[in-house]
Amino acid sequence: MKNQRLMLALFLIYFVFAILLNSVGTVILQVIGNYGVSKSGASVLEGFKDLPIAAVSFLVASFLPRIGYKNAILAALALVTCACIAMPLLPSFWTTKLLFLCVGVAFALVKVSVYSTLGLVATDRRHHASIMNTVEGVFMVGVLSAAWIFGYFIEPDPKSHSWLQVYWVLAALCALTFALVLSTPFDERAAQLPAGRSRWEDFIAMLQLFFKPLVCVFVLTAFLYVLIEQSVGTWLPTFNNEILKLPLAMSVQVGSIFAACLAIGRLSAGVILRRVSWYPVLNACVIGMAAMVLLVLPLTRNIVADPNVSWGSAPVATFLFPLIGLFMAPIYPGINSVMLSSLPKNQHSAMTGLLVIFSALGGTSGSMVTGYVFGKAGGHNAFYLTLVPITLVLVTLFFFKRQVDRVA
């Protein structure tokens, strides 16, 4: 019963942060209209979110077990609650930047804490893979919910500030999650770091992890994967609006198909990976991603704007391209589970810190490069560009498998 309450708390934490983190694509679309920001200027919001994730993870992940996972999560939730309240009270592009800065700092604490806590709850490697995929699946349910929650508050007028009212709902959700975590016991004894070791020595121990060949290949694979996912996820609403000629609210809501595919794929992977080796499954997923890009993007050419467009009359690519999420879904939790299951529990925090750093850098790189190409060469070329990192992931998975076999 204790673990069930704990898992519920972890699920709700990830659900809340899924909404906040993955609203960046929607917010980019809104600030372009509300505040007159250029596409390249709006793309810095991804950096305000991801760079603090990388920096805070780098600085605190190694000794977070000494602070306590529960304490870190509570501090993170308090911070984002205040940031959400500021959005409707002080509407500006700078407040939006501050919001994502706070979200980035908070998520660094949350992700390291949640991933490390999963290691404390899991009974074996298969159980770890199952709950990892479930948590990431819940995360994508949050992303799916975000598209509809924001879509409900968005009005057709691009100058309207009505969308900012969504942050009162998000602030209340953060406060509810804070109360649940505060009342839930966390048993963190198995994650205790060696007594008598300084925080500097904890930090050095985290850096030493990076020099292991297995870890090097792993973080490169994670970097490339997140680059791809953020490239598509962040710019899909803008792609829907400018290339597929969909209305603003519908452009955001269509993104929910992508999120739903990621959620379904990850929840399904929790079952599949109990029976099938992770390597062939992930290879098939990478090949499927490339196939979707090559087959669907040609269908998005020469679409004419229809003022009366609806769900029934939208271009077929509207529903086909988001299906790439089904193939993306198992890769990230799959490689994370394999990596963490290969390490002692007291190293999960440090390893997650490295993972978060490179994931954040990958997300920022993907969003900014895609935003630049989108603005200069159009949405088609921006999404075709994802074929480069997709190919590289196929290569890094091969070397990751070799290293895993060597340490097994």
C-alpha positions in Angstrom: 0.0 0.0 0.0 2.9 2.3 0.9 4.5 1.8 -2.6 1.1 2.3 -4.3 0.7 5.7 -2.7 4.3 6.6 -3.6 3.8 5.5 -7.2 0.7 7.6 -7.4 2.7 10.6 -6.2 5.4 10.0 -8.8 2.8 9.6 -11.5 1.1 12.9 -10.6 4.4 14.7 -10.4 5.3 13.6 -13.9 1.8 14.4 -15.1 2.1 18.0 -13.9 5.6 18.6 -15.3 4.6 17.0 -18.6 2.0 19.8 -19.1 4.4 22.5 -18.1 7.4 21.3 -20.1 5.6 20.4 -23.3 3.5 23.5 -23.4 6.5 25.3 -25.0 5.4 24.6 -28.6 1.9 26.1 -27.8 3.4 29.0 -25.9 5.8 29.7 -28.8 2.8 29.9 -31.1 1.0 32.3 -28.7 3.9 34.7 -27.9 4.6 35.1 -31.6 1.0 36.5 -31.9 0.7 38.2 -28.5 4.1 39.9 -28.2 5.2 40.2 -31.8 8.2 37.9 -31.2 10.0 36.3 -34.3 10.2 32.5 -34.7 13.9 32.5 -33.9 13.3 34.8 -31.0 10.5 32.6 -29.6 12.7 29.5 -30.0 14.9 30.7 -27.1 12.1 29.6 -24.7 13.3 26.0 -25.3 16.7 27.2 -24.1 15.2 28.9 -21.0 13.6 25.5 -20.2 16.4 23.1 -21.1 19.6 24.9 -20.2 18.6 25.3 -16.5 17.8 21.6 -16.5 21.3 20.8 -17.6 23.0 23.3 -15.3 21.1 22.3 -12.1 21.4 18.6 -12.9 25.2 19.1 -13.3 25.5 20.9 -10.0 23.2 19.0 -7.6 22.5 15.5 -9.0 25.7 14.0 -7.5 24.7 14.8 -3.9 20.9 15.0 -4.2 20.5 11.9 -2.0 22.0 13.9 0.8 19.4 16.6 0.4 16.6 14.0 0.0 14.5 13.2 -3.0 11.2 14.2 -1.2 12.7 17.6 -0.2 13.9 18.3 -3.7 10.5 17.5 -5.2 8.7 19.7 -2.7 11.0 22.6 -3.5 10.4 22.1 -7.2 6.6 22.1 -6.9 6.7 25.3 -4.7 8.8 27.1 -7.3 6.6 26.2 -10.3 3.4 27.1 -8.4 4.7 30.6 -7.9 5.8 30.9 -11.5 2.4 29.8 -12.8 0.7 32.4 -10.7 3.0 35.1 -12.1 2.0 34.4 -15.8 -1.6 35.9 -15.7 -0.6 38.6 -13.2 2.4 39.9 -15.1 1.9 39.1 -18.8 5.0 39.6 -20.9 7.6 37.7 -22.9 10.0 38.1 -20.0 7.6 36.5 -17.6 7.2 33.7 -20.0 11.0 33.3 -20.1 11.0 33.3 -16.3 8.3 30.6 -16.2 10.3 28.2 -18.3 13.5 29.1 -16.4 11.7 28.0 -13.2 10.2 24.9 -14.9 13.7 23.9 -16.0 15.3 24.3 -12.6 12.4 22.4 -11.0 12.3 19.6 -13.5 16.0 18.9 -13.0 15.3 18.3 -9.3 12.2 16.3 -10.1 13.6 14.0 -12.8 16.6 13.0 -10.8 14.5 12.4 -7.8 11.8 10.4 -9.6 14.2 8.2 -11.6 16.3 7.5 -8.5 13.1 6.7 -6.5 12.1 4.2 -9.2 15.3 2.3 -8.5 14.3 2.1 -4.8 10.9 0.7 -5.6 11.8 -1.7 -8.4 12.2 -5.4 -7.3 14.3 -6.5 -10.4 15.4 -5.4 -13.9 12.1 -6.3 -15.6 10.0 -4.5 -12.9 12.3 -1.5 -13.4 11.7 -1.5 -17.2 7.9 -1.8 -16.6 7.5 1.0 -14.1 9.9 3.2 -16.1 7.8 2.9 -19.2 4.6 3.4 -17.1 5.9 6.6 -15.6 7.0 7.9 -19.0 3.6 6.8 -20.4 1.9 8.9 -17.7 4.2 11.7 -18.7 2.8 11.5 -22.3 -0.7 11.4 -21.0 0.1 14.7 -19.4 1.4 16.0 -22.7 -1.8 14.8 -24.4 -3.9 16.6 -21.7 -1.8 19.8 -22.2 -2.8 20.2 -25.8 -6.5 20.1 -24.9 -6.2 22.2 -21.7 -4.3 25.0 -23.5 -6.6 24.6 -26.6 -9.6 25.2 -24.4 -8.3 28.7 -23.4 -7.0 29.8 -26.8 -9.2 32.1 -28.8 -9.1 32.6 -32.6 -7.7 36.1 -32.2 -3.9 35.7 -32.0 -3.7 38.9 -29.9 -5.9 37.6 -27.2 -4.4 37.0 -23.7 -7.2 34.5 -22.7 -4.7 31.6 -22.9 -2.9 32.9 -19.8 -5.8 31.9 -17.6 -4.7 28.3 -18.0 -2.0 29.0 -15.5 -4.5 29.4 -12.6 -5.5 25.8 -13.3 -1.8 24.7 -13.5 -1.0 26.5 -10.2 -3.8 24.6 -8.4 -2.6 21.3 -9.9 0.9 22.0 -8.6 -0.4 22.8 -5.2 -2.5 19.6 -5.0 0.6 17.6 -6.0 2.7 19.3 -3.3 0.1 18.3 -0.7 0.2 14.6 -1.9 4.0 14.4 -1.9 4.2 16.1 1.6 1.9 13.5 3.0 3.6 10.5 1.3 6.5 8.7 3.1 9.7 8.2 1.0 12.1 5.4 2.1 15.5 6.6 0.8 17.8 4.5 2.9 19.1 2.4 0.0 20.2 5.5 -1.9 22.5 6.7 0.9 25.9 7.8 -0.3 29.1 6.7 1.5 29.5 8.4 4.9 32.4 10.8 5.3 32.6 11.6 1.6 32.4 15.4 0.7 30.1 16.9 -1.8 33.1 17.6 -4.0 33.9 13.9 -3.9 30.3 13.1 -4.8 30.6 15.5 -7.8 33.9 13.9 -8.9 32.3 10.4 -8.7 29.5 11.6 -11.1 32.0 12.9 -13.6 34.0 9.6 -13.4 30.9 7.8 -14.5 31.0 9.7 -17.8 34.3 8.2 -18.8 32.9 4.7 -18.8 32.4 3.6 -22.5 28.9 2.3 -21.7 27.9 5.7 -20.2 29.4 7.7 -23.1 27.5 5.8 -25.7 24.3 6.0 -23.6 24.3 9.7 -23.1 25.0 10.3 -26.9 22.0 8.1 -27.7 19.8 10.0 -25.3 21.0 13.3 -26.6 20.1 12.4 -30.2 16.8 10.9 -29.3 15.6 14.0 -27.3 16.8 16.2 -30.1 14.5 14.4 -32.5 11.5 14.3 -30.1 11.8 18.0 -29.2 12.3 19.0 -32.9 9.0 17.4 -33.8 7.0 18.0 -30.6 7.9 21.7 -30.2 7.4 22.8 -33.8 4.4 20.5 -34.7 1.8 23.2 -33.7 3.5 25.8 -35.9 3.9 23.2 -38.7 0.2 22.4 -38.5 -0.7 26.1 -38.6 1.6 27.3 -41.4 2.1 24.2 -43.6 -1.2 22.3 -43.1 -3.1 25.6 -42.9 -5.1 24.7 -39.7 -6.6 27.2 -37.3 -4.6 28.1 -34.2 -6.6 26.1 -31.6 -6.8 23.1 -33.9 -3.1 23.3 -34.6 -2.4 22.9 -30.9 -5.1 20.2 -30.4 -3.7 18.1 -33.3 -0.5 17.9 -31.3 -2.5 15.7 -28.9 -2.4 12.9 -31.5 1.4 12.9 -31.3 1.3 12.9 -27.5 -1.3 10.1 -27.5 0.9 8.0 -29.8 3.8 8.5 -27.4 1.7 7.6 -24.4 0.3 4.4 -26.1 3.7 3.4 -27.4 5.3 3.7 -23.9 2.6 2.0 -22.0 2.6 -0.8 -24.6 6.3 -1.0 -24.4 6.1 -1.8 -20.7 4.4 -5.1 -21.7 6.4 -5.8 -24.8 9.8 -5.4 -23.2 8.9 -8.0 -20.6 8.9 -10.6 -23.4 11.1 -9.3 -26.2 14.8 -8.2 -26.0 15.0 -4.4 -26.0 17.6 -4.2 -28.9 15.5 -5.5 -31.8 12.4 -3.5 -30.6 14.3 -0.2 -30.5 15.9 -0.8 -33.9 12.5 -1.5 -35.4 11.3 1.8 -33.9 14.1 3.9 -35.3 13.5 2.4 -38.8 9.8 3.1 -38.4 10.5 6.8 -37.6 12.5 7.3 -40.7 9.8 5.6 -42.8 7.2 7.9 -41.4 9.2 11.0 -42.3 9.9 9.8 -45.9 6.3 8.6 -46.6 4.2 11.3 -45.0 6.0 14.6 -45.5 5.5 14.6 -49.3 1.7 14.6 -48.6 2.1 18.1 -46.9 3.1 19.9 -50.1 0.9 22.5 -51.8 -2.0 22.5 -49.3 -4.4 25.4 -49.8 -5.9 27.2 -46.9 -9.6 26.4 -46.2 -11.4 28.9 -43.9 -14.0 26.2 -43.1 -11.5 23.4 -42.3 -12.7 20.9 -39.6 -11.6 17.6 -38.2 -13.4 15.9 -41.0 -11.9 17.9 -43.8 -8.4 18.4 -42.6 -5.5 17.1 -44.8 -4.7 13.4 -44.3 -1.2 14.3 -43.2 -2.7 16.0 -40.2 -3.5 12.5 -38.8 -0.6 10.5 -40.3 2.5 12.4 -39.3 1.8 12.4 -35.5 1.8 8.6 -35.7 5.6 8.9 -35.7 5.2 9.0 -31.9 4.3 5.3 -31.8 7.8 4.5 -33.1 9.6 7.1 -31.0 7.9 6.1 -27.7 9.8 3.0 -26.5 13.3 4.4 -27.2 13.9 6.8 -24.4 12.5 4.8 -21.4 14.0 1.7 -23.0 17.6 2.9 -23.0 17.2 4.6 -19.6 16.0 1.4 -17.9 18.8 -0.7 -19.4 21.4 1.9 -18.3 20.1 2.4 -14.7 19.6 -1.3 -14.1 23.2 -1.8 -14.8 24.3 0.4 -11.9 24.1 0.2 -8.1 21.1 2.1 -6.6 23.3 4.7 -4.9 24.6 5.7 -8.4 21.2 6.2 -10.0 21.1 9.9 -8.9 24.5 10.7 -10.5 23.7 8.7 -13.6 20.3 10.4 -14.0 22.1 13.8 -13.6 24.2 13.0 -16.6 21.1 11.8 -18.5 19.2 15.0 -17.7 22.1 17.2 -18.8 22.5 15.6 -22.2 18.7 15.3 -22.7 18.3 19.0 -22.0 21.1 19.9 -24.4 19.6 17.7 -27.0 16.1 19.3 -26.6 17.5 22.8 -26.9 19.6 21.9 -29.9 16.7 20.2 -31.7 14.3 23.1 -31.1 16.7 25.9 -32.0 18.0 24.2 -35.1 14.5 23.2 -36.3 13.3 26.8 -35.5 16.1 28.3 -37.5 15.6 26.0 -40.5 11.8 26.5 -40.3 12.2 30.2 -40.5 14.8 30.2 -43.2 14.0 27.2 -45.4 10.4 26.2 -44.5 8.7 23.5 -42.3 9.2 20.7 -44.8 13.0 21.0 -44.8 13.0 21.5 -41.0 11.3 18.1 -40.5 13.3 16.3 -43.2 16.4 17.3 -41.3 15.4 14.9 -38.5 16.5 12.0 -40.8 20.1 12.9 -39.8 19.8 12.3 -36.0 17.5 9.3 -36.7 20.3 7.6 -38.7 22.8 8.4 -36.0 20.6 6.8 -33.3 20.6 3.6 -35.3 24.4 3.6 -35.2 24.7 4.5 -31.5 22.2 1.8 -30.5 24.5 -0.8 -32.0 27.5 0.4 -29.9 25.3 0.7 -26.8 24.2 -2.9 -27.1 27.9 -4.0 -27.4 28.8 -2.1 -24.3 25.8 -3.5 -22.3 26.8 -7.1 -23.3 30.3 -6.4 -22.1 29.3 -5.3 -18.6 26.5 -7.9 -18.2 
